[in-house]
Amino acid sequence: MRKPVDLIVCMGDTLPHLPSVDDVTALFAGCAEAVAPDGRLVLTFRDLRHELTGLDRFIPVRSSSDKVMICFLEYEEETVKVHDLIYFREDDGWRLEKGVYPKLRLSSDKVAQLLAEAGFHVRHSSKNSGMITILAEEPPLR
């Protein structure tokens, strides 16, 4: 058996990349098994609940003199299709690479519910610049 850990971190926007809510549930169950009593779980993820419309669905991500990355968001009921367009400057002009992938539309309330079902208690939840941050704790052994 592995030694329990004091802290588990899932930062950035990793959580919505899981294929389904069932996978999020399984992740939280695994975290509950791995974390020590009074251990903590820190999550950050993008708030995708509110749909952007029109041209606001085009999001400039990064740009430099030789690379430009833009995302386009296509909203579905439980996911957002993220379309990546990346232009690379080459000797003979610009080359386009493109891709698409789904991201889960997770709310802080839904994540808090899934954490509670896994045995965690949410100690802090906040939203800043479109990112949700949640700090959850595993209850101490009694």
N, C-alpha and C positions, 0 to 999 in steps of 0.2 A: 504494500500500500504506500502511496506517495504521501509525503509530508504536506499538510494543508498550507495554502499560501495566504498571506495577509491582504494582498491587493491584486485585483484583476482589472486590467485596463483595456477598453475597446474604444479608441479615440478616432477622430477624423470622421469619416462618413462610411465606416466599414459595415456597421449593422444593417443598413438598408440594402447592401449588396447580397445579403443572404437570399436564397431562392424563394422562401415562403415564411409565413408567420410560424408555421410548425418548426421550421429550422431555428427561428429565434427562440421558441419555447425550449427546444432541445439544447441550444447553447446555454440558456439560463439555468437549465437543470444541471448541465455539466459544470457550470460555474459554482452552483450551490454545493455540488459534491466536492469541488476542489478547494473552496475557500474555507479558511479557519473560522471557528466561532468568533464573532465580532469582526470578521474580515469584511473588506469592502470591495465593491464593484463600481467602477467609474465608466460611464458611457457618454459619448457625444455622437450626435447624428443630425443631419440636416432635416429641418421641418419641411416636409413636402405635402402637408395636408392642404394648403391653400393653393389653388391653381393659378398659375400665371396665365395671362391671356395675350393674344395678339403678338406684337413684336417683343413683349417682355419675356416670351418663352425662349428668346435667343440670348444666351449668356456668354459674354466674353470671359474666357477663363485665364488665358495667358497670352502674351505676345512679346516677341523680341524682333530683332532685325531679320532673323532667319526662320522664325516659327510663329504661327498664329493658331490658337485653339479656341474654338467656339462650340458651345453645346446648344442643342435645341431640345426642349422638353415637350413630350407628348403624354398627356395625362390619361390614365385609365382608372378604374374604380379602386383597385388595391395597389397598383404600381404606377410608376412613371417610366416611360421609355426615354432613355437619355441617348440622344444622337450626338456623337462626337465628330467634329470636323476639324482636322488638323492639317494645316498647310505648312510645308517645309520648303524653304528657298534652296534651290540647287543651282549648279552652274548654268543649266539651260532653262531655268524658270522655276515656277512653283509646282510642287507635287502635292496632291491631296490624298490623305488617308482618312477613312471614315469607318465608323462602327456604331453599333447600337446595343444597348443592354438595359434590362429592367432594374429598377430600384423600388424597394417597398415604401409605401406611404405610411410610415409609422408616426403615431401621435405620442406625446408624452404620457397621456392617460392609458393608452393601450400598452405601452412598454411598462408602465408602473403596474398594471394589472398582471402582465406576464411575469414580472419580477416577484410580485406577491405570491402568485401561484407556485413559483419555484422556491419560496421560503425567504425571500429578501424583504427588507423594509426600506422604502425610499426615504432618505433623510433630507435630500435636497433635489430640487428640479428647477431649472431656469432656462430661459431662451435669450440668446444674444446674437445679433447679426444673422438670424436665420438658423442658428445651430442650437440644438437642445442639449443640455448637460444634465445628467442624472447621477447622483451618488446614492448607492444602495448599500445596506449592511445586512450581513447574515446575523440573525439573532444569536446571542450567546447561549451556550449549553446551559441547561437548567439542572 
